[in-house]
Amino acid sequence: MKSVLISLSAALFAFFITPAQANSLKLDMEPGLWEHSFSMKSESGELEKAMAEAQRQLEGLPAAQRRMMESMLEQQGIRFGGTSSSIRVCLTQQEIDQGMLPQQDGCQQTLEPQGDNRFRFSFQCDTNPPSRGQGEMVLESPRAYRGNAQFTTEVNGRAERMTMQQQGKWLQAECSS
């Protein structure tokens, strides 16, 4: 499950620029607390089975233990529900201006403008497990984006192709959740 989350994080944040790209690209995004929601589908169905089993195990815990686990995840800004999940991230104006937006350690990414608010991206991560993919993002406004990605990673020791639909929305100026 952890390996899927690492690959997912890489795909989710792959469209964000790196400091070297900040000089040539301007992203019109509002600083503050953002919620990045995503749903995934695997080619083999293994991801869906693993997520359903994790959800079943969580629901099978005694109520107090389940609340504790859910609380720990929420403190990290993570919410899971089947194959649909979300992550909350704080973005400051300084981070946006400097192009220091969230990105996965161990990942290389490229971003190509495709018009006013449309970007095509690709990424390759030397994480465990490694992953690589590509996708498109559209900034719909300074407070919303949508996108999709296709990527390959490893699940249960085998290469797995996945697709992901994602959207982001600005929640509030203050970063406390």
trRosetta pair geometry for C-beta under 8 A, 3 or more apart (Angstrom, degrees):
i j d omega theta_ij theta_ji phi_ij phi_ji
1 4 5.8 -54 -156 32 35 112
1 5 6.6 34 149 -18 66 104
1 50 6.2 -175 -86 162 81 118
1 54 5.7 101 -107 -81 143 141
2 5 5.6 -56 -153 35 36 112
2 6 6.6 39 150 -22 67 101
3 6 5.6 -47 -149 30 36 113
3 7 6.6 31 154 -12 65 104
3 128 6.7 -81 -115 128 100 63
3 129 4.9 51 -167 2 123 93
3 153 7.2 164 149 159 95 123
3 154 6.7 -54 158 81 139 84
3 155 7.2 172 97 -104 118 53
4 7 6.0 -58 -152 41 32 107
4 8 6.0 36 150 -23 66 111
4 47 6.3 139 -132 -127 139 98
4 50 6.9 156 -27 100 156 145
4 153 7.2 133 -115 103 53 147
4 155 6.3 41 -79 -104 100 101
5 8 5.3 -54 -141 39 32 116
5 9 6.2 37 157 -24 65 101
6 9 5.9 -51 -150 31 28 111
6 10 6.7 29 151 -18 61 104
6 104 7.3 108 -173 -150 70 132
6 125 7.7 -179 148 139 96 150
6 127 5.0 -164 158 148 128 145
6 128 7.2 22 91 72 169 51
6 129 7.4 145 77 38 126 58
6 131 7.6 168 113 -6 86 129
7 10 5.6 -53 -153 34 34 113
7 11 6.5 28 153 -13 67 106
7 125 7.2 -177 -115 59 61 144
7 127 7.2 -168 -74 76 61 132
7 129 6.7 -12 -56 69 117 90
7 131 4.0 129 -130 -61 98 154
7 151 6.7 174 174 120 106 136
7 153 3.7 -6 -119 -96 158 157
7 162 7.7 106 129 33 129 144
8 11 5.8 -58 -148 40 32 106
8 12 6.0 33 155 -23 67 110
8 38 7.2 161 -171 95 107 149
8 40 6.8 -84 -112 -55 111 149
8 164 7.3 141 -136 -97 80 149
9 12 5.6 -55 -141 36 29 113
9 13 6.2 -3 170 8 66 111
9 87 7.7 78 -109 -54 84 169
9 104 5.2 126 117 -89 99 116
10 13 6.8 -77 -145 50 20 87
10 14 6.0 45 157 -62 62 99
10 104 4.1 -59 -94 14 71 163
10 107 5.1 166 -137 -88 105 144
10 123 6.0 -177 164 129 99 143
10 125 4.4 -63 -128 -48 155 150
10 127 6.6 -148 -54 3 137 143
10 131 5.5 147 69 72 147 129
10 151 7.7 147 95 -152 105 163
11 14 5.6 -30 -141 -10 28 122
11 123 7.2 -169 -98 54 48 137
11 131 7.1 -78 -46 139 95 141
11 133 5.7 7 -107 58 103 145
11 135 7.2 84 -166 -13 90 142
11 149 4.7 165 -172 110 108 156
11 151 4.9 -117 -90 -14 125 152
11 162 7.9 -100 -49 91 168 118
11 164 5.6 110 133 28 139 152
12 36 5.8 99 -178 145 120 140
12 38 5.9 -99 -102 -43 108 153
12 87 6.9 76 151 30 162 135
12 149 8.0 -127 -73 13 34 150
12 164 7.5 -93 -76 145 70 155
12 166 6.2 158 -127 -115 76 154
13 16 5.2 -31 -177 13 79 119
13 36 8.0 -14 -72 -145 75 174
13 101 7.4 -169 -162 127 103 95
13 102 4.7 -96 -130 112 139 95
13 103 5.2 -172 135 -108 123 43
13 104 5.9 147 63 -27 122 83
14 103 7.7 85 -102 -134 32 87
14 104 7.7 -21 -73 13 69 112
14 107 7.0 -111 -104 164 83 144
14 109 5.0 180 -161 -120 77 139
14 121 5.2 151 128 133 98 136
14 122 7.6 -76 167 145 131 11
14 123 3.9 -105 -135 -31 125 144
14 133 7.2 -143 -32 75 172 97
14 135 7.0 105 77 36 128 113
14 149 6.9 108 43 -115 133 145
15 109 7.9 -128 -75 170 16 143
15 111 6.4 96 -160 -110 54 113
15 119 5.9 117 -158 95 107 129
15 121 4.6 -148 -102 -17 65 155
15 135 7.1 -77 -64 83 106 107
15 137 4.2 67 -142 -24 160 147
15 147 6.4 -111 -40 -116 155 173
16 101 3.8 -127 -165 95 129 122
16 102 5.9 115 18 65 169 59
16 103 5.5 -140 80 -69 117 91
16 109 7.9 68 65 86 59 155
17 21 4.2 -126 -165 86 108 122
17 22 5.8 139 121 -73 131 64
17 25 5.6 -172 -93 72 154 136
17 27 6.8 -166 0 -27 122 127
17 99 4.4 -68 102 -152 110 106
17 101 6.5 76 45 27 65 115
17 111 5.5 -83 -95 25 79 155
18 21 5.2 87 54 11 71 103
18 22 7.5 -110 101 -29 39 85
18 99 6.3 34 112 145 19 118
18 103 6.7 5 -89 -35 78 169
18 109 6.8 154 -35 62 111 93
19 22 5.4 -34 -153 -2 39 122
19 98 6.2 -17 -118 159 91 84
19 99 5.0 151 -104 85 37 110
19 100 6.0 20 -74 -74 94 77
20 23 7.5 -48 177 12 37 102
20 99 7.8 -118 36 105 30 150
21 24 6.1 -74 -167 48 58 97
21 25 5.4 4 153 16 94 120
21 99 5.9 175 74 -158 75 151
21 111 6.0 83 -174 47 164 115
22 25 6.7 -82 -129 57 25 82
22 97 7.6 68 -172 146 127 39
22 98 5.8 -16 -148 171 168 32
22 99 2.7 -130 -76 -17 111 133
22 100 7.8 -11 -68 -31 144 60
23 99 8.0 -65 -19 -16 49 144
25 99 7.4 93 68 -101 100 122
25 111 6.8 -9 -61 104 168 127
25 113 6.7 178 -116 -54 105 111
27 96 6.4 -120 78 -163 105 93
27 99 8.0 118 10 -104 115 72
27 101 7.7 -14 53 -37 158 147
27 139 6.8 169 -156 -74 82 154
28 117 7.5 -63 40 -109 112 105
28 139 6.4 131 59 143 85 150
28 142 5.0 -82 142 -92 86 89
29 91 6.7 -26 126 119 127 155
29 96 5.4 -150 68 -129 104 132
29 139 7.0 -106 -74 -135 84 129
29 142 5.7 155 -130 -158 22 68
29 143 8.0 123 -153 -76 60 32
29 170 7.8 163 -173 -71 80 118
30 142 4.5 94 -39 143 88 101
30 143 5.0 7 12 -81 136 77
30 170 4.7 18 69 -109 124 159
30 173 7.9 -85 162 -96 109 70
31 91 5.5 -133 -135 107 61 81
31 92 5.4 23 -152 -163 126 26
31 93 4.2 -73 -46 -57 149 67
31 95 7.7 125 -120 47 104 94
31 96 5.9 -122 -78 -7 89 132
31 173 7.3 47 96 -144 79 69
32 90 7.2 -77 165 -144 26 69
32 91 6.8 -4 44 59 32 78
32 170 5.9 70 71 -163 116 101
32 171 6.9 -146 130 61 111 67
32 172 5.6 -143 173 102 130 40
32 173 4.4 -96 -100 -126 129 28
32 174 6.8 19 -144 24 97 20
32 175 6.4 -163 -163 -71 49 70
33 88 6.1 -2 -172 -173 98 108
33 89 7.7 155 -152 81 54 34
33 90 5.7 -31 -95 -98 63 71
33 170 7.4 110 80 -165 52 60
33 171 4.5 -49 100 59 101 112
33 172 5.2 11 42 54 113 77
33 173 7.8 15 11 70 82 8
33 174 6.8 -5 -15 93 115 46
33 175 4.9 148 -67 -124 90 50
33 176 7.7 -79 -62 51 139 25
33 177 6.4 156 -146 -90 148 69
34 88 6.9 161 84 -153 47 58
34 89 5.3 -21 64 64 98 82
34 90 7.6 162 18 -97 78 20
34 91 5.9 26 -7 1 122 113
34 168 5.5 8 179 -176 116 110
34 169 6.9 163 -154 83 72 32
34 170 5.6 -43 -100 -102 77 52
34 171 6.6 173 -106 1 20 89
35 86 5.3 6 -178 -179 98 128
35 87 7.5 159 -155 79 55 36
35 88 5.2 -28 -99 -97 70 77
35 168 6.8 168 85 -151 46 61
35 169 5.6 -11 57 59 92 82
35 171 5.5 76 -16 -49 101 118
36 86 6.3 157 80 -156 46 71
36 87 5.0 -15 60 60 101 86
36 88 7.7 176 17 -87 73 26
36 89 6.4 18 -7 7 114 114
36 166 6.5 -1 -178 -172 89 113
36 167 7.7 175 -152 91 51 36
36 168 4.7 -19 -103 -100 70 94
37 84 7.1 11 -178 -177 97 90
37 85 7.3 -179 -148 96 60 36
37 86 4.3 -29 -96 -95 71 100
37 166 6.7 162 88 -153 50 62
37 167 5.4 -10 61 62 96 82
37 168 7.3 171 19 -87 67 40
37 169 7.7 7 2 9 108 97
38 84 7.3 -175 95 -145 39 55
38 85 6.2 -16 62 63 81 76
38 86 7.2 146 15 -92 67 49
38 164 5.4 0 -172 -175 116 110
38 165 6.7 162 -152 84 62 48
38 166 4.1 -16 -99 -101 92 88
38 167 7.7 171 -78 21 53 55
39 83 5.5 70 -160 119 79 89
39 84 4.3 -21 -94 -96 96 79
39 85 7.7 141 -89 15 49 61
39 164 7.0 164 82 -151 40 63
39 165 5.3 -3 54 55 89 97
39 166 7.9 -174 21 -76 55 51
40 47 6.2 -74 116 140 118 151
40 83 5.3 -124 58 -177 70 102
40 162 5.5 -2 -170 -178 110 121
40 163 6.9 158 -153 83 60 46
40 164 4.7 -23 -99 -98 80 85
41 47 7.5 158 -164 70 21 130
41 48 7.3 10 -133 -56 59 113
41 83 6.7 64 -76 165 57 154
41 162 6.7 158 80 -156 42 72
41 163 5.2 -9 58 57 93 93
41 164 7.8 180 20 -78 64 43
42 45 6.1 -157 80 -48 99 13
42 46 5.7 -75 108 49 155 71
42 47 3.6 137 -24 11 132 115
42 48 6.4 -144 30 -14 102 83
42 155 7.0 -19 -132 3 150 162
42 160 5.5 -22 -153 178 116 118
42 161 7.2 130 -159 82 63 49
42 162 5.0 -37 -101 -99 65 88
43 160 6.5 -176 36 -166 97 68
43 161 4.3 45 -22 66 133 95
43 162 7.0 -113 -14 -75 78 42
44 47 7.8 112 64 -2 84 78
44 155 7.8 -162 50 70 129 132
44 158 7.9 43 -22 101 164 131
44 160 6.1 -86 14 -127 116 96
45 48 5.3 -53 -163 40 62 115
45 49 6.1 65 141 -24 80 102
46 49 5.6 -56 -149 37 35 112
46 50 6.2 33 155 -19 69 107
46 155 5.2 147 105 120 132 137
46 156 6.2 -113 -178 15 144 128
46 158 7.9 121 -8 63 168 117
46 160 6.4 -101 53 -113 124 138
47 50 5.8 -58 -148 38 30 109
47 51 6.2 26 156 -16 66 108
47 83 7.0 79 126 -116 104 111
47 155 6.2 -96 -70 -113 78 161
47 160 6.9 134 -43 164 104 148
47 162 6.5 63 -30 -105 158 120
48 51 5.9 -54 -143 39 29 109
48 52 6.2 30 156 -19 64 108
48 82 7.9 4 -145 -180 78 84
48 83 5.7 -35 -107 -64 78 128
49 52 5.8 -57 -146 37 28 111
49 53 6.3 28 155 -18 64 107
50 53 5.8 -55 -148 37 30 111
50 54 6.4 31 153 -19 64 105
50 155 7.2 -135 -14 -167 151 120
50 156 7.9 -162 -70 -41 132 111
51 54 5.7 -51 -146 36 32 112
51 55 6.3 34 153 -19 64 106
51 80 7.5 -150 -155 -176 100 119
51 82 6.0 76 134 -176 123 37
51 83 5.4 123 79 -78 166 65
52 55 5.6 -54 -148 37 31 112
52 56 6.3 35 151 -22 65 105
52 82 6.9 18 -84 -131 70 72
53 56 5.5 -51 -146 35 33 114
53 57 6.3 33 154 -19 65 104
54 57 5.8 -53 -148 36 31 111
54 58 6.4 33 152 -19 64 105
54 80 7.5 -43 113 141 124 154
55 58 5.7 -54 -149 36 31 112
55 59 6.3 27 154 -15 65 108
55 80 7.2 -143 -86 128 91 112
55 81 7.6 71 -110 -147 129 34
55 82 6.3 1 -56 -78 157 48
56 59 5.8 -59 -146 41 29 108
56 60 6.2 30 154 -23 64 111
57 60 5.6 -57 -145 36 30 114
57 61 7.2 47 152 -38 60 91
58 61 6.1 -40 -164 4 35 114
58 66 6.0 101 174 -133 72 95
58 69 6.3 -143 -135 100 96 145
58 70 7.5 97 -172 -63 124 90
59 66 7.0 52 -114 -122 25 141
61 65 4.4 -116 169 93 117 111
61 66 4.2 154 80 -63 113 84
61 69 6.7 89 47 5 170 137
62 65 4.8 77 61 14 84 108
62 66 6.8 -158 87 -11 36 90
63 66 5.7 -58 -144 37 27 112
63 67 6.3 27 159 -18 64 106
64 67 5.9 -53 -149 36 29 111
64 68 6.5 32 151 -21 62 106
65 68 5.5 -52 -150 34 33 115
65 69 6.5 33 152 -17 65 104
66 69 5.8 -54 -149 37 32 109
66 70 6.2 28 154 -15 66 108
67 70 5.8 -56 -143 42 30 110
67 71 6.0 35 155 -24 65 109
68 71 5.7 -55 -146 36 27 114
68 72 6.5 31 154 -22 62 103
69 72 5.8 -52 -150 32 31 111
69 73 6.6 27 154 -14 63 105
70 73 5.8 -56 -151 39 33 110
70 74 6.2 30 153 -18 67 109
71 74 5.7 -56 -142 40 30 110
71 75 6.4 37 156 -26 64 102
72 75 5.8 -51 -151 28 29 114
72 76 7.1 17 152 -7 59 105
73 76 5.9 -67 -161 42 35 104
73 78 4.5 -86 180 80 89 101
73 79 7.0 126 128 -87 115 38
73 80 7.0 -61 172 0 157 99
74 77 7.2 49 -170 -81 38 15
74 78 6.9 -115 -82 60 30 54
74 79 6.5 41 -97 -76 80 83
74 177 7.8 -161 167 112 89 150
77 87 5.4 61 124 -170 102 62
77 88 3.5 -127 -153 55 107 84
77 89 6.5 115 155 -60 161 49
77 177 6.8 -176 -101 -65 81 151
78 85 7.1 -6 -169 178 80 116
78 86 7.6 166 -150 89 40 52
78 87 5.6 -8 -99 -106 67 76
78 88 7.9 -125 -51 18 33 76
79 85 6.1 172 91 -159 58 69
79 86 4.9 5 53 53 103 91
79 87 7.9 -163 23 -72 68 36
80 85 4.7 -16 -111 -109 58 111
81 84 5.2 -27 79 76 94 87
81 85 6.4 165 27 -85 65 58
88 171 7.4 -18 -133 -1 109 148
88 177 5.7 77 127 -100 164 129
89 102 5.4 -65 -156 -32 150 147
90 175 3.6 35 -119 -140 127 130
91 95 5.5 -129 -160 79 69 129
91 96 5.9 71 163 -55 113 97
91 101 6.3 1 -123 -124 116 89
91 102 7.7 -92 -84 -16 94 94
92 95 4.6 100 55 3 80 101
92 96 7.1 -145 94 -3 44 85
93 96 5.6 -55 -149 38 35 112
93 97 6.1 34 154 -18 69 108
94 97 5.8 -55 -143 39 29 110
94 98 6.0 10 163 -3 65 115
94 100 7.7 -13 125 44 75 121
95 98 6.2 -67 -139 49 24 99
95 100 4.5 -98 -145 77 73 90
95 101 5.9 111 151 -81 104 53
96 99 7.8 27 179 -70 27 31
96 101 6.7 49 -98 -71 53 102
103 107 6.3 -136 168 68 95 119
103 109 6.9 -133 -145 15 125 135
104 107 4.3 64 78 -7 99 134
104 125 5.9 -18 106 -114 135 131
104 127 6.9 -51 157 -54 125 139
105 127 7.7 107 89 -90 71 104
106 125 5.5 67 113 -165 93 80
106 126 4.8 -121 -178 65 100 75
106 127 4.7 128 96 -68 142 75
107 123 5.5 1 -176 -173 114 114
107 124 6.9 162 -151 83 67 37
107 125 4.1 -28 -95 -97 87 88
107 126 7.6 -172 -81 18 40 64
107 127 7.2 -12 -60 -31 85 109
108 123 6.8 162 84 -152 48 63
108 124 5.4 -7 56 58 95 87
108 125 7.8 -176 20 -81 59 43
109 121 6.1 3 -177 -173 109 109
109 122 6.8 174 -150 88 65 45
109 123 4.1 -18 -100 -100 92 91
109 124 7.8 176 -78 21 54 55
110 121 6.5 168 85 -150 54 61
110 122 5.3 5 50 52 98 88
110 123 7.7 -168 21 -75 60 52
111 119 5.5 -10 -168 -175 95 125
111 120 7.6 151 -157 79 47 45
111 121 5.0 -15 -102 -100 68 93
112 119 6.7 146 73 -161 43 70
112 120 4.8 -19 63 62 100 93
112 121 7.3 178 19 -80 70 43
113 118 7.3 96 -170 80 58 60
113 119 5.9 -45 -105 -103 43 76
114 118 4.2 -68 76 110 99 103
114 119 6.1 166 10 -105 93 19
114 120 5.2 83 -45 -19 127 96
114 136 7.3 -37 24 -136 154 105
115 118 4.4 31 52 37 102 111
117 138 5.9 66 119 -166 93 66
117 139 4.1 -112 -170 60 106 88
117 140 7.2 143 135 -72 145 20
118 136 6.8 -9 -171 -172 92 106
118 137 7.4 165 -153 87 47 50
118 138 5.2 -13 -103 -104 75 80
118 139 7.9 -138 -66 20 34 70
119 136 6.9 158 85 -156 49 58
119 137 4.9 -8 59 58 99 95
119 138 7.8 -179 22 -79 68 36
119 139 7.8 49 -4 -16 106 94
120 134 7.2 8 177 -177 88 103
120 135 7.6 -175 -152 98 57 34
120 136 5.4 -29 -102 -100 64 77
121 134 6.6 179 95 -150 52 61
121 135 5.9 -10 59 61 90 74
121 136 7.5 161 17 -93 75 27
121 137 6.7 26 -4 -3 118 108
121 149 8.0 -35 74 -105 104 106
122 132 7.8 15 177 -177 88 85
122 133 7.1 -157 -148 106 62 38
122 134 4.2 -20 -101 -99 81 92
123 131 7.8 18 108 108 102 90
123 132 6.6 -163 99 -142 59 53
123 133 6.1 0 55 57 87 70
123 134 7.5 167 16 -83 64 46
123 151 7.8 -19 65 -109 100 122
124 130 7.7 2 -178 -178 77 103
124 131 7.7 -173 -149 97 41 48
124 132 4.3 2 -110 -108 74 102
125 130 6.0 174 92 -154 70 59
125 131 4.8 12 47 54 113 81
125 132 6.9 -164 20 -71 67 56
126 130 5.8 -15 -125 -111 36 102
127 130 6.1 144 53 -101 57 41
127 131 6.6 -13 48 12 108 92
129 153 5.5 115 91 -179 116 86
129 154 3.5 -132 -167 43 163 110
129 155 7.9 -121 26 -54 154 38
130 153 7.3 -168 96 -133 42 66
130 154 7.1 60 47 -8 62 111
131 151 5.5 33 176 166 108 123
131 152 6.5 176 -149 87 66 49
131 153 3.9 -17 -99 -91 104 94
131 154 7.8 -128 -75 3 77 69
132 151 6.4 179 94 -151 31 86
132 152 5.9 -7 58 52 77 92
133 149 5.5 71 135 172 133 102
133 150 5.5 -168 -156 96 107 48
133 151 2.6 -65 -58 -96 144 82
133 152 6.4 161 -72 10 87 60
134 149 6.9 -176 101 -147 27 75
134 150 6.3 -6 60 56 70 85
134 151 7.7 155 14 -80 40 71
135 147 5.8 80 146 164 120 108
135 148 5.4 -155 -153 99 108 50
135 149 3.2 -62 -60 -97 145 67
135 150 6.5 155 -77 12 84 59
135 151 7.9 -42 -39 -45 110 92
135 164 7.6 -43 -96 65 149 94
136 147 5.7 -162 98 -145 53 87
136 148 6.1 14 50 49 83 80
137 145 5.7 6 -176 176 100 125
137 146 7.5 165 -152 88 58 35
137 147 3.8 -28 -102 -87 63 135
138 145 6.3 165 84 -157 47 74
138 146 5.5 -9 56 60 97 80
138 147 6.5 168 14 -76 65 74
139 142 7.6 29 173 -87 115 32
139 144 7.7 128 -166 90 54 51
139 145 4.9 -38 -106 -98 52 99
140 144 4.5 -36 62 98 113 103
140 145 6.1 176 7 -102 82 33
140 146 6.3 47 -34 1 119 95
141 144 5.0 40 44 36 92 93
142 170 7.4 4 123 -24 69 148
143 169 6.5 29 154 -160 80 63
143 170 3.7 -86 -145 25 84 123
144 167 7.2 -9 -167 -177 87 96
144 168 6.6 167 -149 88 42 64
144 169 5.2 2 -104 -107 82 72
144 170 7.0 -95 -54 4 57 84
145 167 6.7 178 91 -153 55 54
145 168 4.6 15 48 45 94 103
146 165 8.0 -13 -171 -177 91 83
146 166 7.0 162 -157 94 49 56
146 167 4.6 -13 -105 -104 75 88
146 168 7.8 -157 -71 20 38 65
147 165 7.8 166 93 -158 44 46
147 166 5.1 -14 66 65 86 97
147 167 7.4 161 21 -82 63 46
148 163 7.0 -7 -175 -175 102 93
148 164 6.6 164 -156 87 56 56
148 165 5.4 -21 -104 -105 86 59
148 166 7.0 168 -88 20 34 77
149 163 7.2 165 88 -156 50 50
149 164 4.8 -4 56 55 93 103
149 166 7.1 17 2 0 103 120
150 161 7.1 -1 -176 -173 93 95
150 162 7.3 171 -153 89 50 48
150 163 5.3 -20 -102 -103 74 74
150 164 7.8 -175 -78 19 31 73
151 161 7.6 171 93 -150 33 55
151 162 5.7 -16 65 61 77 92
151 164 7.3 -1 15 2 106 114
152 159 6.0 -1 -176 -171 109 98
152 160 6.9 159 -154 79 61 41
152 161 5.3 -29 -97 -96 81 65
152 162 7.5 158 -93 17 31 75
153 159 7.7 163 93 -149 23 55
153 160 5.8 -25 70 62 69 92
153 162 6.8 -12 21 7 101 122
154 157 6.6 -1 177 -131 110 11
154 158 6.6 155 -152 73 74 23
154 159 6.1 -45 -98 -93 69 42
154 160 6.6 122 -131 12 18 92
155 158 6.4 -33 67 63 65 76
155 160 4.2 15 13 -14 110 150
